[in-house]
């Protein structure tokens, strides 16, 4: 099965969670998110930067930081394959 991979900016709201989860002294600028089911970027403007906006016990919220007019998506943990450091790809 092919993986669905997304490169997401790490926002300040989730930086401490990401650094703890990935056992890093500082959160990376970006993470790679692999999902079982494909996510949609429908409604994202050109050049929009997808971001990891929130994390809780139920899953993740992705969208565009500071742009509530861009559709956000809740991704339940059951759809997450893995989360990994993506700083090298975000440059």
Biopython code that builds the backbone (N, CA, C, O; Angstrom):
import numpy as np
from Bio.PDB.StructureBuilder import StructureBuilder

atoms = [
    (1, "UNK", "N", (0.835, -1.176, 0.000)),
    (1, "UNK", "CA", (0.000, 0.000, 0.000)),
    (1, "UNK", "C", (0.883, 1.244, 0.000)),
    (1, "UNK", "O", (1.799, 1.360, 0.814)),
    (2, "UNK", "N", (0.610, 2.157, -0.899)),
    (2, "UNK", "CA", (1.370, 3.408, -0.963)),
    (2, "UNK", "C", (0.979, 4.301, 0.208)),
    (2, "UNK", "O", (-0.179, 4.338, 0.624)),
    (3, "UNK", "N", (1.966, 5.014, 0.725)),
    (3, "UNK", "CA", (1.662, 5.921, 1.830)),
    (3, "UNK", "C", (1.297, 7.291, 1.294)),
    (3, "UNK", "O", (1.741, 7.696, 0.220)),
    (4, "UNK", "N", (0.493, 7.985, 2.048)),
    (4, "UNK", "CA", (0.141, 9.370, 1.758)),
    (4, "UNK", "C", (1.004, 10.223, 2.669)),
    (4, "UNK", "O", (0.879, 10.145, 3.891)),
    (5, "UNK", "N", (1.875, 11.032, 2.092)),
    (5, "UNK", "CA", (2.852, 11.785, 2.873)),
    (5, "UNK", "C", (2.621, 13.275, 2.713)),
    (5, "UNK", "O", (2.382, 13.765, 1.609)),
    (6, "UNK", "N", (2.694, 13.996, 3.832)),
    (6, "UNK", "CA", (2.497, 15.446, 3.846)),
    (6, "UNK", "C", (3.626, 16.088, 4.625)),
    (6, "UNK", "O", (4.044, 15.583, 5.667)),
    (7, "UNK", "N", (4.119, 17.211, 4.111)),
    (7, "UNK", "CA", (5.128, 18.000, 4.806)),
    (7, "UNK", "C", (4.400, 19.191, 5.402)),
    (7, "UNK", "O", (3.818, 19.999, 4.679)),
    (8, "UNK", "N", (4.436, 19.298, 6.721)),
    (8, "UNK", "CA", (3.687, 20.331, 7.431)),
    (8, "UNK", "C", (4.601, 21.187, 8.286)),
    (8, "UNK", "O", (5.507, 20.681, 8.949)),
    (9, "UNK", "N", (4.356, 22.474, 8.264)),
    (9, "UNK", "CA", (5.068, 23.404, 9.135)),
    (9, "UNK", "C", (4.650, 23.124, 10.580)),
    (9, "UNK", "O", (3.486, 22.819, 10.840)),
    (10, "UNK", "N", (5.590, 23.225, 11.516)),
    (10, "UNK", "CA", (5.291, 23.067, 12.937)),
    (10, "UNK", "C", (5.017, 24.451, 13.520)),
    (10, "UNK", "O", (5.891, 25.318, 13.496)),
    (11, "UNK", "N", (3.822, 24.660, 14.037)),
    (11, "UNK", "CA", (3.471, 25.951, 14.628)),
    (11, "UNK", "C", (3.946, 26.012, 16.077)),
    (11, "UNK", "O", (4.252, 24.985, 16.683)),
    (12, "UNK", "N", (4.003, 27.204, 16.614)),
    (12, "UNK", "CA", (4.412, 27.392, 18.014)),
    (12, "UNK", "C", (3.497, 26.650, 18.972)),
    (12, "UNK", "O", (3.945, 26.187, 20.021)),
    (13, "UNK", "N", (2.216, 26.529, 18.623)),
    (13, "UNK", "CA", (1.254, 25.862, 19.507)),
    (13, "UNK", "C", (1.558, 24.382, 19.709)),
    (13, "UNK", "O", (1.168, 23.811, 20.727)),
    (14, "UNK", "N", (2.237, 23.758, 18.772)),
    (14, "UNK", "CA", (2.511, 22.323, 18.883)),
    (14, "UNK", "C", (4.002, 22.000, 19.004)),
    (14, "UNK", "O", (4.374, 20.831, 19.096)),
    (15, "UNK", "N", (4.845, 23.012, 19.004)),
    (15, "UNK", "CA", (6.300, 22.786, 18.999)),
    (15, "UNK", "C", (6.768, 21.962, 20.185)),
    (15, "UNK", "O", (7.571, 21.046, 20.007)),
    (16, "UNK", "N", (6.295, 22.252, 21.381)),
    (16, "UNK", "CA", (6.768, 21.493, 22.545)),
    (16, "UNK", "C", (6.292, 20.038, 22.482)),
    (16, "UNK", "O", (7.028, 19.130, 22.869)),
    (17, "UNK", "N", (5.067, 19.813, 21.997)),
    (17, "UNK", "CA", (4.570, 18.439, 21.860)),
    (17, "UNK", "C", (5.417, 17.681, 20.846)),
    (17, "UNK", "O", (5.798, 16.537, 21.091)),
    (18, "UNK", "N", (5.715, 18.308, 19.708)),
    (18, "UNK", "CA", (6.506, 17.657, 18.660)),
    (18, "UNK", "C", (7.909, 17.328, 19.166)),
    (18, "UNK", "O", (8.405, 16.224, 18.941)),
    (19, "UNK", "N", (8.545, 18.267, 19.841)),
    (19, "UNK", "CA", (9.913, 18.005, 20.330)),
    (19, "UNK", "C", (9.921, 16.855, 21.340)),
    (19, "UNK", "O", (10.827, 16.022, 21.318)),
    (20, "UNK", "N", (8.923, 16.803, 22.220)),
    (20, "UNK", "CA", (8.855, 15.688, 23.188)),
    (20, "UNK", "C", (8.573, 14.371, 22.477)),
    (20, "UNK", "O", (9.209, 13.358, 22.770)),
    (21, "UNK", "N", (7.631, 14.379, 21.551)),
    (21, "UNK", "CA", (7.241, 13.143, 20.865)),
    (21, "UNK", "C", (8.384, 12.576, 20.034)),
    (21, "UNK", "O", (8.572, 11.361, 19.982)),
    (22, "UNK", "N", (9.151, 13.455, 19.383)),
    (22, "UNK", "CA", (10.263, 12.993, 18.545)),
    (22, "UNK", "C", (11.584, 12.917, 19.304)),
    (22, "UNK", "O", (12.627, 12.615, 18.724)),
    (23, "UNK", "N", (11.531, 13.194, 20.606)),
    (23, "UNK", "CA", (12.714, 13.125, 21.479)),
    (23, "UNK", "C", (13.834, 14.017, 20.952)),
    (23, "UNK", "O", (14.984, 13.594, 20.838)),
    (24, "UNK", "N", (13.473, 15.264, 20.632)),
    (24, "UNK", "CA", (14.434, 16.248, 20.140)),
    (24, "UNK", "C", (14.512, 17.384, 21.148)),
    (24, "UNK", "O", (13.521, 17.684, 21.815)),
    (25, "UNK", "N", (15.670, 18.020, 21.272)),
    (25, "UNK", "CA", (15.814, 19.135, 22.212)),
    (25, "UNK", "C", (15.037, 20.361, 21.740)),
    (25, "UNK", "O", (14.648, 21.199, 22.553)),
    (26, "UNK", "N", (14.810, 20.468, 20.437)),
    (26, "UNK", "CA", (14.067, 21.573, 19.851)),
    (26, "UNK", "C", (13.201, 21.007, 18.730)),
    (26, "UNK", "O", (13.624, 20.107, 18.004)),
    (27, "UNK", "N", (11.995, 21.535, 18.594)),
    (27, "UNK", "CA", (11.101, 21.038, 17.540)),
    (27, "UNK", "C", (11.664, 21.369, 16.161)),
    (27, "UNK", "O", (12.239, 22.441, 15.970)),
    (28, "UNK", "N", (11.505, 20.465, 15.203)),
    (28, "UNK", "CA", (11.913, 20.773, 13.831)),
    (28, "UNK", "C", (10.972, 21.816, 13.238)),
    (28, "UNK", "O", (9.867, 22.021, 13.741)),
    (29, "UNK", "N", (11.406, 22.464, 12.184)),
    (29, "UNK", "CA", (10.558, 23.462, 11.527)),
    (29, "UNK", "C", (9.370, 22.815, 10.816)),
    (29, "UNK", "O", (8.320, 23.437, 10.659)),
    (30, "UNK", "N", (9.542, 21.565, 10.389)),
    (30, "UNK", "CA", (8.521, 20.834, 9.649)),
    (30, "UNK", "C", (8.497, 19.377, 10.101)),
    (30, "UNK", "O", (9.495, 18.843, 10.585)),
    (31, "UNK", "N", (7.341, 18.749, 9.931)),
    (31, "UNK", "CA", (7.220, 17.314, 10.163)),
    (31, "UNK", "C", (6.648, 16.659, 8.920)),
    (31, "UNK", "O", (5.958, 17.294, 8.122)),
    (32, "UNK", "N", (6.947, 15.381, 8.772)),
    (32, "UNK", "CA", (6.337, 14.556, 7.738)),
    (32, "UNK", "C", (5.211, 13.773, 8.408)),
    (32, "UNK", "O", (5.431, 13.122, 9.429)),
    (33, "UNK", "N", (4.038, 13.833, 7.854)),
    (33, "UNK", "CA", (2.883, 13.108, 8.369)),
    (33, "UNK", "C", (2.465, 12.079, 7.334)),
    (33, "UNK", "O", (2.161, 12.424, 6.192)),
    (34, "UNK", "N", (2.451, 10.826, 7.732)),
    (34, "UNK", "CA", (1.979, 9.756, 6.854)),
    (34, "UNK", "C", (0.594, 9.337, 7.324)),
    (34, "UNK", "O", (0.369, 9.125, 8.515)),
    (35, "UNK", "N", (-0.333, 9.221, 6.374)),
    (35, "UNK", "CA", (-1.699, 8.833, 6.711)),
    (35, "UNK", "C", (-2.139, 7.627, 5.894)),
    (35, "UNK", "O", (-1.619, 7.355, 4.812)),
    (36, "UNK", "N", (-3.105, 6.920, 6.442)),
    (36, "UNK", "CA", (-3.683, 5.770, 5.742)),
    (36, "UNK", "C", (-4.593, 6.253, 4.607)),
    (36, "UNK", "O", (-4.509, 5.763, 3.480)),
    (37, "UNK", "N", (-5.451, 7.209, 4.916)),
    (37, "UNK", "CA", (-6.377, 7.774, 3.935)),
    (37, "UNK", "C", (-5.853, 9.131, 3.502)),
    (37, "UNK", "O", (-5.290, 9.870, 4.310)),
    (38, "UNK", "N", (-6.031, 9.458, 2.251)),
    (38, "UNK", "CA", (-5.537, 10.713, 1.689)),
    (38, "UNK", "C", (-6.278, 11.910, 2.281)),
    (38, "UNK", "O", (-7.489, 11.853, 2.498)),
    (39, "UNK", "N", (-5.543, 12.993, 2.541)),
    (39, "UNK", "CA", (-6.125, 14.254, 2.994)),
    (39, "UNK", "C", (-6.325, 15.162, 1.785)),
    (39, "UNK", "O", (-5.634, 15.024, 0.775)),
    (40, "UNK", "N", (-7.262, 16.082, 1.892)),
    (40, "UNK", "CA", (-7.549, 16.998, 0.791)),
    (40, "UNK", "C", (-6.996, 18.385, 1.097)),
    (40, "UNK", "O", (-7.049, 18.852, 2.234)),
    (41, "UNK", "N", (-6.471, 19.028, 0.076)),
    (41, "UNK", "CA", (-6.069, 20.430, 0.215)),
    (41, "UNK", "C", (-7.038, 21.328, -0.555)),
    (41, "UNK", "O", (-6.698, 22.455, -0.916)),
    (42, "UNK", "N", (-8.228, 20.827, -0.799)),
    (42, "UNK", "CA", (-9.258, 21.604, -1.502)),
    (42, "UNK", "C", (-9.512, 22.903, -0.738)),
    (42, "UNK", "O", (-9.728, 22.880, 0.474)),
    (43, "UNK", "N", (-9.488, 24.017, -1.434)),
    (43, "UNK", "CA", (-9.718, 25.315, -0.813)),
    (43, "UNK", "C", (-8.460, 26.022, -0.357)),
    (43, "UNK", "O", (-8.526, 27.146, 0.141)),
    (44, "UNK", "N", (-7.296, 25.369, -0.523)),
    (44, "UNK", "CA", (-6.032, 26.017, -0.179)),
    (44, "UNK", "C", (-5.637, 26.943, -1.329)),
    (44, "UNK", "O", (-5.683, 26.533, -2.488)),
    (45, "UNK", "N", (-5.252, 28.175, -1.028)),
    (45, "UNK", "CA", (-4.799, 29.058, -2.108)),
    (45, "UNK", "C", (-3.415, 28.631, -2.610)),
    (45, "UNK", "O", (-2.701, 27.915, -1.908)),
    (46, "UNK", "N", (-3.028, 29.065, -3.825)),
    (46, "UNK", "CA", (-1.681, 28.758, -4.321)),
    (46, "UNK", "C", (-0.629, 29.258, -3.331)),
    (46, "UNK", "O", (-0.794, 30.313, -2.719)),
    (47, "UNK", "N", (0.416, 28.517, -3.185)),
    (47, "UNK", "CA", (1.546, 28.840, -2.300)),
    (47, "UNK", "C", (1.212, 28.791, -0.818)),
    (47, "UNK", "O", (2.015, 29.241, -0.001)),
    (48, "UNK", "N", (0.056, 28.260, -0.446)),
    (48, "UNK", "CA", (-0.276, 28.108, 0.972)),
    (48, "UNK", "C", (0.639, 27.053, 1.586)),
    (48, "UNK", "O", (0.995, 26.073, 0.932)),
    (49, "UNK", "N", (1.015, 27.259, 2.839)),
    (49, "UNK", "CA", (1.879, 26.329, 3.551)),
    (49, "UNK", "C", (1.037, 25.580, 4.578)),
    (49, "UNK", "O", (0.552, 26.168, 5.544)),
    (50, "UNK", "N", (0.871, 24.290, 4.361)),
    (50, "UNK", "CA", (0.138, 23.466, 5.314)),
    (50, "UNK", "C", (0.889, 23.384, 6.625)),
    (50, "UNK", "O", (2.120, 23.343, 6.648)),
    (51, "UNK", "N", (0.139, 23.359, 7.721)),
    (51, "UNK", "CA", (0.772, 23.365, 9.045)),
    (51, "UNK", "C", (0.051, 22.418, 9.992)),
    (51, "UNK", "O", (-1.145, 22.157, 9.861)),
    (52, "UNK", "N", (0.809, 21.920, 10.937)),
    (52, "UNK", "CA", (0.254, 21.159, 12.053)),
    (52, "UNK", "C", (-0.174, 22.190, 13.091)),
    (52, "UNK", "O", (0.668, 22.840, 13.711)),
    (53, "UNK", "N", (-1.479, 22.338, 13.279)),
    (53, "UNK", "CA", (-2.014, 23.412, 14.110)),
    (53, "UNK", "C", (-2.298, 23.000, 15.549)),
    (53, "UNK", "O", (-2.120, 23.796, 16.470)),
    (54, "UNK", "N", (-2.737, 21.763, 15.744)),
    (54, "UNK", "CA", (-3.099, 21.321, 17.083)),
    (54, "UNK", "C", (-2.969, 19.814, 17.191)),
    (54, "UNK", "O", (-3.105, 19.092, 16.204)),
    (55, "UNK", "N", (-2.705, 19.352, 18.402)),
    (55, "UNK", "CA", (-2.617, 17.930, 18.697)),
    (55, "UNK", "C", (-3.375, 17.695, 19.994)),
    (55, "UNK", "O", (-3.211, 18.444, 20.956)),
    (56, "UNK", "N", (-4.211, 16.649, 20.023)),
    (56, "UNK", "CA", (-4.859, 16.276, 21.284)),
    (56, "UNK", "C", (-5.009, 14.767, 21.341)),
    (56, "UNK", "O", (-4.494, 14.055, 20.478)),
    (57, "UNK", "N", (-5.707, 14.278, 22.347)),
    (57, "UNK", "CA", (-5.813, 12.836, 22.542)),
    (57, "UNK", "C", (-6.579, 12.146, 21.419)),
    (57, "UNK", "O", (-6.472, 10.930, 21.260)),
    (58, "UNK", "N", (-7.351, 12.904, 20.635)),
    (58, "UNK", "CA", (-8.140, 12.316, 19.560)),
    (58, "UNK", "C", (-7.445, 12.317, 18.204)),
    (58, "UNK", "O", (-7.761, 11.493, 17.346)),
    (59, "UNK", "N", (-6.493, 13.243, 18.003)),
    (59, "UNK", "CA", (-5.811, 13.318, 16.724)),
    (59, "UNK", "C", (-5.159, 14.663, 16.489)),
    (59, "UNK", "O", (-4.778, 15.354, 17.433)),
    (60, "UNK", "N", (-5.032, 15.032, 15.221)),
    (60, "UNK", "CA", (-4.315, 16.239, 14.805)),
    (60, "UNK", "C", (-5.240, 17.158, 14.008)),
    (60, "UNK", "O", (-6.205, 16.698, 13.398)),
    (61, "UNK", "N", (-4.940, 18.456, 14.017)),
    (61, "UNK", "CA", (-5.629, 19.411, 13.160)),
    (61, "UNK", "C", (-4.582, 20.014, 12.230)),
    (61, "UNK", "O", (-3.546, 20.501, 12.682)),
    (62, "UNK", "N", (-4.860, 19.978, 10.929)),
    (62, "UNK", "CA", (-3.963, 20.568, 9.944)),
    (62, "UNK", "C", (-4.711, 21.653, 9.181)),
    (62, "UNK", "O", (-5.927, 21.587, 9.004)),
    (63, "UNK", "N", (-3.966, 22.639, 8.740)),
    (63, "UNK", "CA", (-4.542, 23.754, 7.993)),
    (63, "UNK", "C", (-3.435, 24.735, 7.654)),
    (63, "UNK", "O", (-2.273, 24.350, 7.527)),
    (64, "UNK", "N", (-3.797, 26.000, 7.509)),
    (64, "UNK", "CA", (-2.825, 27.050, 7.226)),
    (64, "UNK", "C", (-2.816, 27.986, 8.427)),
    (64, "UNK", "O", (-3.852, 28.527, 8.815)),
    (65, "UNK", "N", (-1.644, 28.170, 9.005)),
    (65, "UNK", "CA", (-1.511, 28.986, 10.208)),
    (65, "UNK", "C", (-2.026, 30.408, 9.977)),
    (65, "UNK", "O", (-1.654, 31.064, 9.004)),
    (66, "UNK", "N", (-2.890, 30.874, 10.888)),
    (66, "UNK", "CA", (-3.396, 32.236, 10.833)),
    (66, "UNK", "C", (-4.442, 32.490, 9.760)),
    (66, "UNK", "O", (-4.825, 33.640, 9.543)),
    (67, "UNK", "N", (-4.910, 31.459, 9.089)),
    (67, "UNK", "CA", (-5.884, 31.625, 7.998)),
    (67, "UNK", "C", (-7.099, 30.730, 8.269)),
    (67, "UNK", "O", (-7.163, 29.599, 7.787)),
    (68, "UNK", "N", (-8.044, 31.236, 9.029)),
    (68, "UNK", "CA", (-9.237, 30.435, 9.323)),
    (68, "UNK", "C", (-10.178, 30.323, 8.135)),
    (68, "UNK", "O", (-11.113, 29.523, 8.168)),
    (69, "UNK", "N", (-9.950, 31.114, 7.077)),
    (69, "UNK", "CA", (-10.780, 30.999, 5.887)),
    (69, "UNK", "C", (-10.344, 29.836, 4.993)),
    (69, "UNK", "O", (-11.042, 29.488, 4.040)),
    (70, "UNK", "N", (-9.200, 29.243, 5.297)),
    (70, "UNK", "CA", (-8.728, 28.060, 4.574)),
    (70, "UNK", "C", (-9.231, 26.831, 5.332)),
    (70, "UNK", "O", (-9.087, 26.766, 6.553)),
    (71, "UNK", "N", (-9.823, 25.845, 4.626)),
    (71, "UNK", "CA", (-10.365, 24.679, 5.314)),
    (71, "UNK", "C", (-9.324, 23.966, 6.175)),
    (71, "UNK", "O", (-8.181, 23.772, 5.762)),
    (72, "UNK", "N", (-9.740, 23.587, 7.359)),
    (72, "UNK", "CA", (-8.904, 22.802, 8.272)),
    (72, "UNK", "C", (-9.406, 21.376, 8.275)),
    (72, "UNK", "O", (-10.563, 21.112, 7.949)),
    (73, "UNK", "N", (-8.539, 20.470, 8.641)),
    (73, "UNK", "CA", (-8.932, 19.062, 8.685)),
    (73, "UNK", "C", (-8.533, 18.462, 10.017)),
    (73, "UNK", "O", (-7.424, 18.679, 10.505)),
    (74, "UNK", "N", (-9.440, 17.711, 10.592)),
    (74, "UNK", "CA", (-9.139, 16.909, 11.775)),
    (74, "UNK", "C", (-8.722, 15.531, 11.286)),
    (74, "UNK", "O", (-9.437, 14.902, 10.506)),
    (75, "UNK", "N", (-7.579, 15.065, 11.736)),
    (75, "UNK", "CA", (-7.062, 13.754, 11.343)),
    (75, "UNK", "C", (-7.024, 12.879, 12.589)),
    (75, "UNK", "O", (-6.180, 13.097, 13.458)),
    (76, "UNK", "N", (-7.913, 11.897, 12.702)),
    (76, "UNK", "CA", (-7.903, 11.039, 13.888)),
    (76, "UNK", "C", (-6.647, 10.165, 13.923)),
    (76, "UNK", "O", (-6.079, 9.829, 12.883)),
    (77, "UNK", "N", (-6.231, 9.811, 15.120)),
    (77, "UNK", "CA", (-5.035, 8.972, 15.274)),
    (77, "UNK", "C", (-5.147, 7.691, 14.462)),
    (77, "UNK", "O", (-4.133, 7.166, 14.003)),
    (78, "UNK", "N", (-6.360, 7.177, 14.273)),
    (78, "UNK", "CA", (-6.530, 5.937, 13.509)),
    (78, "UNK", "C", (-6.128, 6.095, 12.040)),
    (78, "UNK", "O", (-5.934, 5.095, 11.349)),
    (79, "UNK", "N", (-6.000, 7.338, 11.549)),
    (79, "UNK", "CA", (-5.579, 7.589, 10.177)),
    (79, "UNK", "C", (-4.100, 7.944, 10.081)),
    (79, "UNK", "O", (-3.582, 8.126, 8.979)),
    (80, "UNK", "N", (-3.415, 8.046, 11.213)),
    (80, "UNK", "CA", (-2.004, 8.445, 11.212)),
    (80, "UNK", "C", (-1.125, 7.211, 11.182)),
    (80, "UNK", "O", (-1.223, 6.342, 12.048)),
    (81, "UNK", "N", (-0.255, 7.141, 10.166)),
    (81, "UNK", "CA", (0.721, 6.059, 10.087)),
    (81, "UNK", "C", (1.932, 6.379, 10.941)),
    (81, "UNK", "O", (2.367, 5.569, 11.760)),
    (82, "UNK", "N", (2.472, 7.577, 10.737)),
    (82, "UNK", "CA", (3.582, 8.051, 11.566)),
    (82, "UNK", "C", (3.788, 9.535, 11.379)),
    (82, "UNK", "O", (3.287, 10.139, 10.430)),
    (83, "UNK", "N", (4.540, 10.113, 12.308)),
    (83, "UNK", "CA", (4.944, 11.512, 12.288)),
    (83, "UNK", "C", (6.455, 11.512, 12.421)),
    (83, "UNK", "O", (6.992, 10.852, 13.311)),
    (84, "UNK", "N", (7.159, 12.240, 11.552)),
    (84, "UNK", "CA", (8.619, 12.204, 11.555)),
    (84, "UNK", "C", (9.198, 13.602, 11.316)),
    (84, "UNK", "O", (8.513, 14.491, 10.809)),
    (85, "UNK", "N", (10.451, 13.778, 11.685)),
    (85, "UNK", "CA", (11.171, 15.025, 11.452)),
    (85, "UNK", "C", (11.210, 15.297, 9.943)),
    (85, "UNK", "O", (11.570, 14.422, 9.155)),
    (86, "UNK", "N", (10.841, 16.502, 9.561)),
    (86, "UNK", "CA", (10.857, 16.867, 8.154)),
    (86, "UNK", "C", (11.632, 18.152, 7.902)),
    (86, "UNK", "O", (11.499, 18.759, 6.839)),
    (87, "UNK", "N", (12.443, 18.572, 8.873)),
    (87, "UNK", "CA", (13.165, 19.851, 8.763)),
    (87, "UNK", "C", (14.030, 19.917, 7.511)),
    (87, "UNK", "O", (14.092, 20.960, 6.859)),
    (88, "UNK", "N", (14.690, 18.832, 7.169)),
    (88, "UNK", "CA", (15.553, 18.831, 5.992)),
    (88, "UNK", "C", (14.796, 19.056, 4.702)),
    (88, "UNK", "O", (15.349, 19.601, 3.747)),
    (89, "UNK", "N", (13.537, 18.645, 4.658)),
    (89, "UNK", "CA", (12.720, 18.829, 3.457)),
    (89, "UNK", "C", (12.047, 20.194, 3.415)),
    (89, "UNK", "O", (11.648, 20.662, 2.348)),
    (90, "UNK", "N", (11.922, 20.833, 4.575)),
    (90, "UNK", "CA", (11.226, 22.103, 4.646)),
    (90, "UNK", "C", (12.059, 23.310, 4.282)),
    (90, "UNK", "O", (11.562, 24.436, 4.283)),
    (91, "UNK", "N", (13.336, 23.081, 3.967)),
    (91, "UNK", "CA", (14.239, 24.198, 3.654)),
    (91, "UNK", "C", (14.012, 24.732, 2.267)),
    (91, "UNK", "O", (14.690, 25.671, 1.848)),
]
sb = StructureBuilder()
sb.init_structure("model")
sb.init_model(0)
sb.init_chain("A")
sb.init_seg("    ")
for serial, (resi, resn, name, xyz) in enumerate(atoms, 1):
    if name == "N":
        sb.init_residue(resn, " ", resi, " ")
    sb.init_atom(name, np.array(xyz, "f"), 0.0, 1.0, " ", f" {name:<3s}", serial, name[0])
structure = sb.get_structure()
